[in-house]
Amino acid sequence: MTRSPENPPWAVVLGVSSGVGQAIGAAIATDPGYNVFGAHRGHYPAGAGELAASVEAAGRTAHLHVGDAGTAEGVQVTADALLRRAGPRSVALFVHSIANASVGRFVPERGGPRDGSPKVAPDEDRDTALYRVLAPKHFQKTFDSMAHSFVWWAQALVERDLLAPGARLLALTNPIGHSLVANFSLITAAKAALAVYVKHLALELGPRGYRVNLLNFGTVETPAAAYGFGTRWARFKSICEASTPAGRLLEAGEVARFVSLLCGAGAAWFNGAEIDFSGAQAHSILDAALRHDFPPPERTDG
Ligand SMILES: NC(=O)c1ccc[n+]([C@@H]2O[C@H](COP(=O)([O-])OP(=O)(O)OC[C@H]3O[C@@H](n4cnc5c(N)ncnc54)[C@H](OP(=O)(O)O)[C@@H]3O)[C@@H](O)[C@H]2O)c1
């Protein structure tokens, strides 16, 4: 299929209705000017509407598919919808921005809320998940939607000949694997698998001219990030600000603008790379902990 300003390539963004995925969808429509095929399950209709409006304001087409894009079956259904809408060799960028992990612990915390006490925490509703003991169903959901589905999508895109020449595939990760947080065990493990998948896909897809990379960025305020910390979210944000040399949290729009850069010809040699966009958040946690004013006062904005 011939591409032209009237017939631009498509970006596929999974998790397009919120957080980083929403920001990436909006940025990509402006620079480099792709149409956006987004997938989400419908929990954030306002975010989906804002995304569609910003893509259309940029003069591009938004097609939003509502369904689960993180299961083996969901990948096939969503990729078929993509083929019907965008056609073969149309996808220049694929971004996997699904956040659908289970938090919890492998064993109950010693002396913690689940160790002999039925009560979980002062704010039980927000913190229940943090203290649960992870079961096989949590492993399956987290690995399917956060790791395995990245490979299933690569397979589905190749099988349907959906990728445009030079297409870029991007997975997203965080620096938490470098300074562990209890309750995040499954997320950290799934991200480790994702990192290996990226390297292997880069090996297999590189000879076809495609590029597969992993973008590692620091904490951004989103529903998924807040959920993962429950009532400790305000404290975690304060710690991130104190331990990031720039002294503040990263914003979704900053990640999105960097993804626009990664679409350019100058980034074509990145392949199988873990690209560090963390702002040194995880590098400097020990240095921050040594400062006289650490821990920082807790933020009061929730
Ligand atoms: N926020 C951070 O601090 C941070 C830092 C580094 C990396 N990341 C990574 O960035 C990615 C996005 O995270 P985020 O913080 O932006 O999350 P978020 O704001 O909570 O958004 C998650 C998006 O994924 C969609 N989604 C979840 N499960 C889905 C499924 N099975 N199929 C289709 N869509 C699904 C959600 O919509 P529905 O629920 O309606 O489906 C929503 O659009 C994740 O991979 C995360 O690990 C985040």
The ligand as a MOL file (V3000), in Angstrom:
LIG
                    3D

  0  0  0     0  0            999 V3000
M  V30 BEGIN CTAB
M  V30 COUNTS 48 52 0 0 0
M  V30 BEGIN ATOM
M  V30 1 N 2.9820 4.9730 35.2760 0
M  V30 2 C 4.2580 4.7060 35.4880 0
M  V30 3 O 4.8800 5.1890 36.4640 0
M  V30 4 C 5.0090 3.7930 34.5350 0
M  V30 5 C 6.4330 3.8260 34.5650 0
M  V30 6 C 7.1250 2.9960 33.6730 0
M  V30 7 C 6.4330 2.1230 32.8260 0
M  V30 8 N 5.0670 2.1220 32.8410 0 CHG=1
M  V30 9 C 4.3710 1.1870 31.9300 0
M  V30 10 O 3.5590 1.9270 31.0380 0
M  V30 11 C 2.4520 1.1000 30.6360 0
M  V30 12 C 1.1520 1.8910 30.8110 0
M  V30 13 O 0.9920 2.1900 32.1870 0
M  V30 14 P 0.1410 3.4500 32.6960 0
M  V30 15 O 0.7080 3.7910 34.0210 0
M  V30 16 O 0.0550 4.4750 31.6370 0 CHG=-1
M  V30 17 O -1.2830 2.7630 32.9410 0
M  V30 18 P -2.7800 3.3500 33.0050 0
M  V30 19 O -2.8010 4.8500 32.9790 0
M  V30 20 O -3.4600 2.6660 34.1200 0
M  V30 21 O -3.3960 2.8510 31.5950 0
M  V30 22 C -3.4730 1.5020 31.2940 0
M  V30 23 C -4.1980 1.3540 29.9750 0
M  V30 24 O -4.2130 -0.0250 29.6010 0
M  V30 25 C -5.5590 -0.3930 29.2860 0
M  V30 26 N -5.6460 -1.8400 29.4980 0
M  V30 27 C -5.3920 -2.5250 30.6260 0
M  V30 28 N -5.5190 -3.8370 30.4100 0
M  V30 29 C -5.8550 -3.9890 29.1050 0
M  V30 30 C -6.1130 -5.1010 28.2910 0
M  V30 31 N -6.0590 -6.3550 28.7850 0
M  V30 32 N -6.4150 -4.8970 26.9800 0
M  V30 33 C -6.4860 -3.6380 26.4810 0
M  V30 34 N -6.2350 -2.5440 27.2080 0
M  V30 35 C -5.9250 -2.7150 28.5110 0
M  V30 36 C -6.3990 0.4920 30.1970 0
M  V30 37 O -7.7280 0.6530 29.8000 0
M  V30 38 P -8.8610 -0.4410 30.2430 0
M  V30 39 O -8.6420 -0.7590 31.6850 0
M  V30 40 O -10.1530 0.2300 29.9300 0
M  V30 41 O -8.6040 -1.6300 29.3600 0
M  V30 42 C -5.6580 1.8060 30.0220 0
M  V30 43 O -5.9830 2.3960 28.7870 0
M  V30 44 C 2.5320 -0.1730 31.4830 0
M  V30 45 O 3.1890 -1.1920 30.7410 0
M  V30 46 C 3.4050 0.2560 32.6430 0
M  V30 47 O 4.0930 -0.8240 33.2470 0
M  V30 48 C 4.3350 2.9480 33.6630 0
M  V30 END ATOM
M  V30 BEGIN BOND
M  V30 1 1 1 2
M  V30 2 2 2 3
M  V30 3 1 2 4
M  V30 4 1 4 5
M  V30 5 2 4 48
M  V30 6 2 5 6
M  V30 7 1 6 7
M  V30 8 2 7 8
M  V30 9 1 8 9
M  V30 10 1 8 48
M  V30 11 1 9 10
M  V30 12 1 9 46
M  V30 13 1 10 11
M  V30 14 1 11 12
M  V30 15 1 11 44
M  V30 16 1 12 13
M  V30 17 1 13 14
M  V30 18 2 14 15
M  V30 19 1 14 16
M  V30 20 1 14 17
M  V30 21 1 17 18
M  V30 22 2 18 19
M  V30 23 1 18 20
M  V30 24 1 18 21
M  V30 25 1 21 22
M  V30 26 1 22 23
M  V30 27 1 23 24
M  V30 28 1 23 42
M  V30 29 1 24 25
M  V30 30 1 25 26
M  V30 31 1 25 36
M  V30 32 1 26 27
M  V30 33 1 26 35
M  V30 34 2 27 28
M  V30 35 1 28 29
M  V30 36 1 29 30
M  V30 37 2 29 35
M  V30 38 1 30 31
M  V30 39 2 30 32
M  V30 40 1 32 33
M  V30 41 2 33 34
M  V30 42 1 34 35
M  V30 43 1 36 37
M  V30 44 1 36 42
M  V30 45 1 37 38
M  V30 46 2 38 39
M  V30 47 1 38 40
M  V30 48 1 38 41
M  V30 49 1 42 43
M  V30 50 1 44 45
M  V30 51 1 44 46
M  V30 52 1 46 47
M  V30 END BOND
M  V30 END CTAB
M  END
